[in-house]
Amino acid sequence: MAKQRKATIQKVISVIAIAMLFVIALFAFCYHVHEEDHVCSGQDCAICASLRQCRQTKSQIVTIYWISTLFVVFVLRCFLRQFFCLLPALWQFIPLRKIRLNNERAFVEGPSVP
């Protein structure tokens, strides 16, 4: 019961983390679009500084996204390679004939031989 509860808590935390990343990216994009055509006050413009921070945040999020995507693709490739390497060995366990479970012989109807 404790393991199941811990797994549920971890799932909730991961969903919240993904949602937070999405919301941060959305707000950074909206702020960037809204303040792009502002009246700049010079070298120490606070809006320009925050726009630079938004660009940096978006860049980091995109980098994290691509690194995680490549990791998932790599892991899936490794698992699929192992699965397809083991596939011929698994074929020997698949029954290819009809089998009855009541110890009687199973006859397959086929064309009659004269």
N, C-alpha and C positions, 0 to 999 in steps of 0.2 A: 504494500500500500504506500509506503514511504517513497519507493522508487518511482511509482506512477505519479505521485504528487510532485516529486522533484522534476520529472520529465515534463509535466504540465507547466510548472513554473518556468522552466527553461524555454519552452515554446512561447509562452506569453512574453517573456523578456525579449526573445529574438524578434517577435512580431512588433513589439513596441520600439525596439532599436531600428528596425527597417522603416517603420512609420516615421520616426523622428528624422532619419536621414532624408526621407522623401519630403517632409515638411520643410526642413532646412533648405533643401535644394529649390523647392518651390518658392519660398520666401526670398531667397537670394536672387532667383531669376526675376520675380515680380519687382523687387526693389531696383534691380539693375535696369529693367525696362522703364520703370517709372521715373527714375532719376537720371537717365542718360542725357537728357537735354536740359540740364540745370544751368543756372547762371553761376559760373565759377567765380570764386572770390580771390583767386590767386594761388600762390604756392601752398599755403596751409589750409586748403579747402577741405572741410570735414566730409563733404559729400564725395569728393574725389577719393579720399582715403577709404571711405566705406565701400565705394565701388571697387577699389583695388582689393579690399578684403573679400568682397563677394566673388570677384573673379578667382581669387585664390581658393576660396571654399569650394566653388564649382569645380575647379581643376582637381582638387584633392578628392572630391566625391567621384568624379569620373575616373580618376586613377584607381581608387578603391574598387569601383565597379568592375573595371577591366581586369584587375588582378584577381578578384574573386571569381569572375567569369572564366578566366584562364585556368584557375585552380580547379573549378568544378569540371571543366572540359577534360583536364588532365586526369582527374580521379575517375571520371566516367570512362575515359578511354582505357585506363588500366583495368577497371572492373570488366568492361566489355571484352577486352583481350583475354582475360582469364576465363570468362564465360565461354567464349568461342573456342578456346584451347581445350576446355573440358567437355565441350559438346559431343565430340565423338565418343568419349568414354561414357557419357550419359546414355547414348543410344543403346548400349547393351542392356540397360535396365528397363527399357520400354518394351512391353510385350507386343510382338508383331502378329500374333495369332490369337484367335478367339480362345478364351479360357473360361471354363465353367468352374464355379466355386463349389459345386456339389459332387465333385469327384467322378462325374460322368464324362464320357468322351463328347466332345463338341464336334459336330459334323458341319462342314460348310457346304451348302448347296452349290453345285456347279453344273456344268453341262454334262449330260450323261454320255458315257462311252459305249458305243454299240458292240 
